[in-house]
Amino acid sequence: MSLKSSNNLLAIIIPALRSSNNLLSIVSHEFLLNVIFLHKLSLLSFLFTSTNSESSLTIWTIESIRTWRIFL
Protein backbone atom coordinates (compact mmCIF):
# COMPACT_ATOMS: atom_id res chain seq x y z
CA MET A 1 0.00 0.00 0.00
CA SER A 2 1.44 3.34 -0.98
CA LEU A 3 1.75 6.20 1.48
CA LYS A 4 -0.80 8.26 -0.46
CA SER A 5 -3.43 5.51 -0.46
CA SER A 6 -2.87 4.80 3.23
CA ASN A 7 -3.35 8.51 4.00
CA ASN A 8 -6.60 8.50 2.01
CA LEU A 9 -7.77 5.46 3.97
CA LEU A 10 -6.94 7.19 7.25
CA ALA A 11 -8.89 10.27 6.14
CA ILE A 12 -11.98 8.05 5.87
CA ILE A 13 -11.46 5.91 8.98
CA ILE A 14 -10.47 8.48 11.63
CA PRO A 15 -13.62 10.68 11.39
CA ALA A 16 -15.79 7.55 11.52
CA LEU A 17 -14.03 6.45 14.69
CA ARG A 18 -14.40 9.88 16.28
CA SER A 19 -18.13 10.05 15.56
CA SER A 20 -18.93 6.96 17.63
CA ASN A 21 -18.51 6.66 21.40
CA ASN A 22 -18.82 2.91 21.85
CA LEU A 23 -16.12 0.57 23.13
CA LEU A 24 -15.50 -0.93 19.71
CA SER A 25 -14.68 2.52 18.38
CA ILE A 26 -12.19 3.17 21.19
CA VAL A 27 -10.49 -0.19 20.65
CA SER A 28 -10.39 0.39 16.89
CA HIS A 29 -8.90 3.83 17.41
CA GLU A 30 -6.15 2.40 19.64
CA PHE A 31 -5.46 -0.30 17.07
CA LEU A 32 -5.32 2.28 14.30
CA LEU A 33 -2.84 4.39 16.27
CA ASN A 34 -0.65 1.29 16.66
CA VAL A 35 -0.84 0.61 12.94
CA ILE A 36 0.05 4.22 12.08
CA PHE A 37 2.99 4.17 14.48
CA LEU A 38 4.30 0.85 13.19
CA HIS A 39 3.87 2.00 9.58
CA LYS A 40 5.93 5.13 10.24
CA LEU A 41 8.49 3.12 12.15
CA SER A 42 8.79 0.61 9.32
CA LEU A 43 9.40 3.46 6.87
CA LEU A 44 12.08 4.80 9.19
CA SER A 45 13.55 1.32 9.50
CA PHE A 46 13.65 0.97 5.72
CA LEU A 47 15.56 4.24 5.40
CA PHE A 48 18.06 3.20 8.05
CA THR A 49 18.55 -0.35 6.83
CA SER A 50 19.31 0.97 3.36
CA THR A 51 22.59 2.29 4.76
CA ASN A 52 25.73 0.36 5.66
CA SER A 53 24.96 -0.41 9.30
CA GLU A 54 22.01 -2.71 8.63
CA SER A 55 22.13 -5.09 11.56
CA SER A 56 22.48 -2.64 14.46
CA LEU A 57 19.74 -0.34 13.16
CA THR A 58 17.41 -3.24 12.47
CA ILE A 59 17.88 -4.42 16.06
CA TRP A 60 17.27 -0.86 17.27
CA THR A 61 14.02 -0.73 15.28
CA ILE A 62 12.78 -4.04 16.69
CA GLU A 63 13.54 -2.90 20.23
CA SER A 64 11.77 0.41 19.57
CA ILE A 65 8.65 -1.42 18.43
CA ARG A 66 8.69 -3.56 21.58
CA THR A 67 9.14 -0.50 23.80
CA TRP A 68 6.49 1.65 22.15
CA ARG A 69 3.92 -1.15 22.00
CA ILE A 70 3.99 -1.11 25.81
CA PHE A 71 3.13 2.61 25.90
CA LEU A 72 0.53 2.46 23.13
C-alpha positions as CSV (number, residue, x, y, z in Angstrom):
1,M,0.0,0.0,0.0
2,S,1.4,3.3,-1.0
3,L,1.8,6.2,1.5
4,K,-0.8,8.3,-0.5
5,S,-3.4,5.5,-0.5
6,S,-2.9,4.8,3.2
7,N,-3.3,8.5,4.0
8,N,-6.6,8.5,2.0
9,L,-7.8,5.5,4.0
10,L,-6.9,7.2,7.3
11,A,-8.9,10.3,6.1
12,I,-12.0,8.1,5.9
13,I,-11.5,5.9,9.0
14,I,-10.5,8.5,11.6
15,P,-13.6,10.7,11.4
16,A,-15.8,7.6,11.5
17,L,-14.0,6.5,14.7
18,R,-14.4,9.9,16.3
19,S,-18.1,10.1,15.6
20,S,-18.9,7.0,17.6
21,N,-18.5,6.7,21.4
22,N,-18.8,2.9,21.8
23,L,-16.1,0.6,23.1
24,L,-15.5,-0.9,19.7
25,S,-14.7,2.5,18.4
26,I,-12.2,3.2,21.2
27,V,-10.5,-0.2,20.7
28,S,-10.4,0.4,16.9
29,H,-8.9,3.8,17.4
30,E,-6.1,2.4,19.6
31,F,-5.5,-0.3,17.1
32,L,-5.3,2.3,14.3
33,L,-2.8,4.4,16.3
34,N,-0.6,1.3,16.7
35,V,-0.8,0.6,12.9
36,I,0.0,4.2,12.1
37,F,3.0,4.2,14.5
38,L,4.3,0.8,13.2
39,H,3.9,2.0,9.6
40,K,5.9,5.1,10.2
41,L,8.5,3.1,12.1
42,S,8.8,0.6,9.3
43,L,9.4,3.5,6.9
44,L,12.1,4.8,9.2
45,S,13.6,1.3,9.5
46,F,13.7,1.0,5.7
47,L,15.6,4.2,5.4
48,F,18.1,3.2,8.0
49,T,18.5,-0.4,6.8
50,S,19.3,1.0,3.4
51,T,22.6,2.3,4.8
52,N,25.7,0.4,5.7
53,S,25.0,-0.4,9.3
54,E,22.0,-2.7,8.6
55,S,22.1,-5.1,11.6
56,S,22.5,-2.6,14.5
57,L,19.7,-0.3,13.2
58,T,17.4,-3.2,12.5
59,I,17.9,-4.4,16.1
60,W,17.3,-0.9,17.3
61,T,14.0,-0.7,15.3
62,I,12.8,-4.0,16.7
63,E,13.5,-2.9,20.2
64,S,11.8,0.4,19.6
65,I,8.7,-1.4,18.4
66,R,8.7,-3.6,21.6
67,T,9.1,-0.5,23.8
68,W,6.5,1.7,22.2
69,R,3.9,-1.1,22.0
70,I,4.0,-1.1,25.8
71,F,3.1,2.6,25.9
72,L,0.5,2.5,23.1
